Amino acid sequence: MSAPTDFLLELLSEEIPARMQAKARNDLARMMAESLAAAGLKHNGITTYSTPRRLALIARDLPAATEPVSEEVKGPKTAAPPQALEGFLRKTGLTQDQLQDRDGVWFAVIDKPGRATAEVLAETVAAIVRDFAWPKSMRWGAASASSATMRWVRPLHSIVALLGETIVPVAIEGVPCGASTLGHRFHHPGPITIGGAHDYVAKLRACHVLVDHAEREDIVRKGALAAAEGAGFNLVEDEGLVVENAGLTEWPVPLRGGFDADYLDVPPEVIQLTARTNQKYFVMRDGEGRLAPSFVCVANIDANDGGAAIIAGNERVLAARLSDARFFWKNDLDVKLDVQAERLKDIVFHEKLGTVADKVERVAKLAEWLVTEGIVKGASTADARRAAELCKADLVTGMVGEFPELQGVIGGYLARAQGENDAVADAVCDHYKPVGQGDEVPTAPVTVAVSLADKLDTLLSFFDIKLYPTGSKDPFALRRAAIGAISLILDNELVVQTDFPIEFWLGQSDPSQILDDRARDRRNLLTVVSEFLLDRLTVQQKEMGIRHDFISASREWNSRGDVRLDRVASRAAALQAFVETVEGKNLLAGYKRTTNILKKEQWDSAAASTTNVLPYEAALAAALDNAEPTATAAIAAEDFTAAMSALASLRAPIDAFFASVIVNDPDPAIRARRLSLLARFRDAVHAVADFSKIEG
């Protein structure tokens, strides 16, 4: 038997976008592993590589051929009509004398010889290339006129497919397959003959191609850090930029450049965004944390002049971009934010919701109200209104037009430069936060008021015109707005009944007034939005490790569809912690047994006689006498951990009750007394949380 052999595959193409390379490596490994398994070929590991121009794979220790297999197929009964037998013979390709009769049933045993591994690989590679799912792909050349033509991320130039040192003939029209590839586009543009998987990495390295993405990432990471430290600065580390630069280069060479310090009067976020997004540069800071007039770019060539010309070229490009940014910045500084805000009247927020200026006015009123009502403490109403009035003004500035990712941030810088106090400027800067799960949650009172008002207004506005999120579609980011509002409430420990801000927003704070149909329909927002916020709370708390059923068990509503999200979250956390203890698990089991009995008996009354009770009944009643007021007081004080402790005191009495008492006693009076005691136990548990919603 031949020794196991390594298989090398390289797919050489035009540049593969850096953002697609990691998934492509994973997909290639997965598809190859699945194909080998389906063919019965064992391997000892698959390694994938990628560079801007190639996607490669090495499968270790493949056998020379697949194992022969014997397949057994069950056929019709021997007494079946001749037509059934004839159909089975056609299906298997055998004759009747080749079948086996087992207890009156025909069986066909089909021996399939092993196949050469090279033959299997040739088919496998062709199928992988044909079926590979790139996020974006293209056809090319004369054959591209046909929709049946193969697609690839960029034009595919050649394939290297070697099993050991033998070429595997992969048949793909227009794409040559052999043992030849190309080296670095500039250092070694000529062909290279690969001997096999054993010398692939080394031969390409000798031709200035590092096929291992992890090695290139390490060079970029360490090189950028060394360049910054060599200049006396601290690198602003950016792992995403490390991966991207490694995906753009086959021979990465980090180089340090600089720019005129005069550009540092532009907001540092603008400089960093320009350098990172447009140019893929790393930036650095000085010892005091200020942005330094220096950057690191990554070349794809080991230049004879040490990279001087490359650095100079990159410096010119960055200087041009920073010059444009400074032009916009200086122009925007000369226009007061109040003037910019007036222009929001000309921008439609939504055709059914008016202009952005209309939204700003709603947000300003709501932010001011949140402070006035004491929901957000520590802020002045004047600052909350002022920040809200200016929070969207930067949308019409030249800077945000050029750098839309910095909306809010630019407004904050302009507000501070134009004399607004820090609380107002910070609120303008950060009022979009948090923009998603895990984002920084503001804690400054004015910022919290404006941010919460903005998110609530977005939710209420779109729900009011019935533009709800559906399935995977959420064009107005209402789920994100809800998560942001919830995070602001929980992280800042805000005590807010959901109906209060909704009623203020509606302008209908008197629940007793007579409502026409439209007004009554709008009041349904109390329930609809509160329910939506609770659903989003379930998602948000799942990220915090709280199960959805504990959120469901902790929901509490009043008759007006009102809920306090902070109470639900605190109760759910305490409930989960309790149910995960031995006492909690046993109490839950006792509760479920109780509710099953009461449901079967259709019993709801908790009024029980206290005469002639057995000791175990008396013990449970006494425990309830103590636990009920304790739990009620704890719930009122919002000490949910103490409420759970009160429930824990019921665990031993309910266990003893079930162990020692027959509930369905033949005596109707005794039976009624015991069922009523169980109903009282159920109600005591329900007063703390709805245990019926807990799974398991």
Rosetta blueprint (number, residue, H / E / L):
1 M L
2 S L
3 A L
4 P L
5 T E
6 D E
7 F E
8 L E
9 L E
10 E E
11 L E
12 L E
13 S E
14 E L
15 E L
16 I L
17 P L
18 A H
19 R H
20 M H
21 Q H
22 A H
23 K H
24 A H
25 R H
26 N H
27 D H
28 L H
29 A H
30 R H
31 M H
32 M H
33 A H
34 E H
35 S H
36 L H
37 A H
38 A H
39 A H
40 G L
41 L L
42 K L
43 H L
44 N L
45 G L
46 I E
47 T E
48 T E
49 Y E
50 S E
51 T E
52 P L
53 R L
54 R E
55 L E
56 A E
57 L E
58 I E
59 A E
60 R E
61 D E
62 L E
63 P L
64 A L
65 A E
66 T L
67 E L
68 P L
69 V E
70 S E
71 E E
72 E E
73 V E
74 K E
75 G E
76 P E
77 K E
78 T L
79 A L
80 A L
81 P L
82 P H
83 Q H
84 A H
85 L H
86 E H
87 G H
88 F H
89 L H
90 R H
91 K H
92 T H
93 G L
94 L L
95 T L
96 Q H
97 D H
98 Q H
99 L L
100 Q E
101 D E
102 R E
103 D L
104 G L
105 V E
106 W E
107 F E
108 A E
109 V E
110 I E
111 D E
112 K E
113 P L
114 G L
115 R L
116 A E
117 T H
118 A H
119 E H
120 V H
121 L H
122 A H
123 E H
124 T H
125 V H
126 A H
127 A H
128 I H
129 V H
130 R H
131 D H
132 F L
133 A L
134 W L
135 P L
136 K L
137 S L
138 M E
139 R L
140 W L
141 G L
142 A H
143 A H
144 S H
145 A H
146 S L
147 S L
148 A L
149 T L
150 M L
151 R L
152 W E
153 V L
154 R L
155 P L
156 L E
157 H E
158 S E
159 I E
160 V E
161 A E
162 L E
163 L E
164 G L
165 E L
166 T E
167 I E
168 V L
169 P L
170 V L
171 A L
172 I E
173 E L
174 G L
175 V E
176 P L
177 C E
178 G E
179 A L
180 S E
181 T E
182 L E
183 G L
184 H L
185 R L
186 F L
187 H L
188 H L
189 P L
190 G L
191 P E
192 I E
193 T E
194 I L
195 G L
196 G L
197 A L
198 H L
199 D L
200 Y H
201 V H
202 A H
203 K H
204 L H
205 R H
206 A H
207 C L
208 H L
209 V L
210 L L
211 V L
212 D L
213 H H
214 A H
215 E H
216 R H
217 E H
218 D H
219 I H
220 V H
221 R H
222 K H
223 G H
224 A H
225 L H
226 A H
227 A H
228 A H
229 E H
230 G H
231 A L
232 G L
233 F L
234 N E
235 L E
236 V L
237 E L
238 D L
239 E H
240 G H
241 L H
242 V H
243 V H
244 E H
245 N H
246 A H
247 G H
248 L H
249 T L
250 E L
251 W L
252 P L
253 V E
254 P E
255 L E
256 R E
257 G E
258 G E
259 F L
260 D L
261 A H
262 D H
263 Y H
264 L H
265 D H
266 V L
267 P L
268 P H
269 E H
270 V H
271 I H
272 Q H
273 L H
274 T H
275 A H
276 R H
277 T H
278 N H
279 Q L
280 K L
281 Y L
282 F E
283 V E
284 M E
285 R E
286 D L
287 G L
288 E L
289 G L
290 R L
291 L E
292 A E
293 P E
294 S E
295 F E
296 V E
297 C E
298 V E
299 A E
300 N L
301 I L
302 D L
303 A L
304 N L
305 D L
306 G L
307 G L
308 A H
309 A H
310 I H
311 I H
312 A H
313 G H
314 N H
315 E H
316 R H
317 V H
318 L H
319 A H
320 A H
321 R H
322 L H
323 S H
324 D H
325 A H
326 R H
327 F H
328 F H
329 W H
330 K H
331 N H
332 D H
333 L H
334 D L
335 V L
336 K L
337 L H
338 D H
339 V H
340 Q H
341 A H
342 E H
343 R H
344 L H
345 K H
346 D H
347 I L
348 V E
349 F E
350 H E
351 E L
352 K L
353 L L
354 G E
355 T E
356 V H
357 A H
358 D H
359 K H
360 V H
361 E H
362 R H
363 V H
364 A H
365 K H
366 L H
367 A H
368 E H
369 W H
370 L H
371 V H
372 T H
373 E L
374 G L
375 I L
376 V L
377 K L
378 G L
379 A L
380 S L
381 T H
382 A H
383 D H
384 A H
385 R H
386 R H
387 A H
388 A H
389 E H
390 L H
391 C L
392 K L
393 A H
394 D H
395 L H
396 V H
397 T L
398 G H
399 M H
400 V H
401 G H
402 E H
403 F L
404 P H
405 E H
406 L H
407 Q L
408 G L
409 V H
410 I H
411 G H
412 G H
413 Y H
414 L H
415 A H
416 R H
417 A H
418 Q L
419 G L
420 E L
421 N L
422 D H
423 A H
424 V H
425 A H
426 D H
427 A H
428 V H
429 C H
430 D H
431 H L
432 Y L
433 K L
434 P L
435 V L
436 G L
437 Q L
438 G L
439 D L
440 E L
441 V L
442 P L
443 T L
444 A L
445 P H
446 V H
447 T H
448 V H
449 A H
450 V H
451 S H
452 L H
453 A H
454 D H
455 K H
456 L H
457 D H
458 T H
459 L H
460 L H
461 S H
462 F H
463 F H
464 D H
465 I L
466 K L
467 L L
468 Y L
469 P L
470 T E
471 G L
472 S L
473 K E
474 D L
475 P L
476 F L
477 A L
478 L H
479 R H
480 R H
481 A H
482 A H
483 I H
484 G H
485 A H
486 I H
487 S H
488 L H
489 I H
490 L H
491 D H
492 N L
493 E L
494 L L
495 V L
496 V L
497 Q L
498 T L
499 D H
500 F H
501 P H
502 I H
503 E H
504 F H
505 W H
506 L H
507 G L
508 Q L
509 S L
510 D L
511 P L
512 S L
513 Q L
514 I L
515 L L
516 D L
517 D H
518 R H
519 A H
520 R H
521 D H
522 R H
523 R H
524 N L
525 L H
526 L H
527 T H
528 V H
529 V H
530 S H
531 E H
532 F H
533 L H
534 L H
535 D H
536 R H
537 L H
538 T H
539 V H
540 Q H
541 Q H
542 K H
543 E H
544 M L
545 G L
546 I L
547 R L
548 H H
549 D H
550 F H
551 I H
552 S H
553 A H
554 S H
555 R L
556 E L
557 W L
558 N L
559 S L
560 R L
561 G L
562 D L
563 V L
564 R L
565 L H
566 D H
567 R H
568 V H
569 A H
570 S H
571 R H
572 A H
573 A H
574 A H
575 L H
576 Q H
577 A H
578 F H
579 V H
580 E L
581 T L
582 V H
583 E H
584 G H
585 K H
586 N H
587 L H
588 L H
589 A H
590 G H
591 Y H
592 K H
593 R H
594 T H
595 T H
596 N H
597 I H
598 L H
599 K H
600 K H
601 E H
602 Q L
603 W L
604 D L
605 S L
606 A L
607 A L
608 A L
609 S L
610 T L
611 T L
612 N L
613 V L
614 L L
615 P H
616 Y H
617 E H
618 A H
619 A H
620 L H
621 A H
622 A H
623 A H
624 L H
625 D H
626 N H
627 A H
628 E H
629 P H
630 T H
631 A H
632 T H
633 A H
634 A H
635 I H
636 A H
637 A L
638 E L
639 D L
640 F H
641 T H
642 A H
643 A H
644 M H
645 S H
646 A H
647 L H
648 A H
649 S L
650 L L
651 R H
652 A H
653 P H
654 I H
655 D H
656 A H
657 F H
658 F H
659 A H
660 S H
661 V L
662 I L
663 V L
664 N L
665 D L
666 P L
667 D L
668 P H
669 A H
670 I H
671 R H
672 A H
673 R H
674 R H
675 L H
676 S H
677 L H
678 L H
679 A H
680 R H
681 F H
682 R H
683 D H
684 A H
685 V H
686 H H
687 A L
688 V L
689 A L
690 D L
691 F H
692 S H
693 K H
694 I L
695 E L
696 G L
